[in-house]
Amino acid sequence: MRALAAAAVLFYHLVPGEVRGGFLGVDVFFVLSGFLITALLVREHVANGRINLRAFWIRRIRRLLPAVALMATVTLIVAGLLNVDLLVGILPQFLGVITFAYNWVEIAIGASYFDQANPHLWTNVWSLAVEQQFYLVWPVVVLGILALKKKFRWMIPAALAVASSLLMAWLIQGADDYTRAYQGTDSHAFGLMLGALLALVAHRPLQHPQKDPSRRTVWLRGLLAWVGLFVVIGGWFTIPDDQPWVYPWGTLIVCVGMIALMQGFFPSIDAQFGPAQLLSSALDSRVLVWLGERSYGIYLWHWPVLVIMSNQFPQMSVGLSALIVAAISIVTAHLSFTLVETPMRYNGIGATLRAWLGPSWHIIDPTGRARSLPRPRDYIRLIMPSLLMVVVVGTVIGMLLSSPDKTRAQLAVERGEANTAQQESHPAPTSEADIQPEESPEPEEPAVEETPGPDVPPTGEHVTVIGDSVTVAASPALQEKLPGVTIDAEVSRSIYAGISIIEQQLNEGTLRPYVVVALAANSEMTTDQIEQIIDLIGEERRLVLVTGFGPQRLTWIGVSNNSIAEVANAHSDIVQVADWASVISDHTEHLAADYVHPDGQGGDIYADLVVGALEKF
């Protein structure tokens, strides 16, 4: 199940839109962890009459810290060498990774988990932070739970699961971004608590009972396990990530499905012939077990590898990129599991590090009496491991302390924002009355019916531009080439916000005769939404639609561009296209490192396209 959950998350990230609910693989991990940790703690208490908290925490540190420290170190160095923009704000993120507080760091700095256009290098580590915080606190809570009578124990995780679910639902209400609700340990602990609930309700879930259950029970619970599997996998393919009801109700569907699945794997059920045994045998294949053992590392590595790959090869096809990232993630996870995680898990972190550095007593007698003069290669053998560690640690510290405050794309957007702020002193936009055609004498012969349009030229004082951060970056050039233009642009703006702005300006009478909409970079634009804009602005105005451009992984941009082309062909009399995607694809040297935002010359190209489209009217 770990292997399947990791696969769901990988498909969700690597092939956007194909496994739309793959992010719920994280909740499968949560339910598994809540169940297994609680069951192990209960079993230890039953066997020994106590729980060794120190030993438990040491085991958790050995299991989790080496892999995440290795991943963070390697990907930090690689990212820093390839593109320093990837290291913006990296110091607090790094501290969050190694202290397992990453989710709260992201929340504190206002980062968005759902911002696929500008992802952080280690965004996926948030879920590991939630689990580690659970490992820190939950054993102490279990000690208190075990002091209660058995019939009351389940009530504690049940109450906590309900409280966590309601908190997520409350935080989602009216929120523009779901990061706080989704990444908060308090608001996303219900999966862990449901797993713990199952462990406390079950009677010795990890051990075979003295008396076998009835055949009817075995078959009913086995069938329930199959239903649970279908619910979990079905949720991965059908539950979206952009609907408020998913947080927590859609997530709870998968969590409950996971509970139904897991109860079929208790020794009392899958040890006997029936549906559960068949399912258990199918999931117990060597490939799935091998991947499941390395699922932690695969999950750890895939995201930073994806971010680095997408940054270096933005136009690589999604399919090829997914294959390469998956292969690199599996190989690195295997090397980490074999060479780092397993030795440190069983021998200890300190002992493994000492073994790597090599014992100096192989070169010099520990009594102080040298048996012979060391040879040059002996000195190299002694010094090189320590020297390598010093270089690695020094490189990491240097990159953390010298990381830039802002990416080149952010600087380009800020220059545009400063320019936009200066144009706020421009005279008020043309009013609704100004766009009505002047009265003319009645023609002697009936005029041929034509679509009404503006009676003013498409110059800056008659143009309203509504756009996103790409428009913000290009605003200096737009202001230069269209003096007097009104630009209403904002970072991360979607088509939904753009429609609301058009409605507002219509109500205020400030929407100008020529409207430019450039909102293809942050969310999918549908033909229905563009048709809605055409209906809003009316036949007396003209519309320019600007296509979007970005890395291939931003799959919604292509969909938006197709919608723009379709609507423009259907309304060629009142709609023109400024094909930014087609033109800038031949001049990507004028884009920032994110492959989305234009630099100064790129802004000139953008403005020329908009002006050219307007002049076609």
Disulfide bonds with the S-S distance in Angstrom:
none
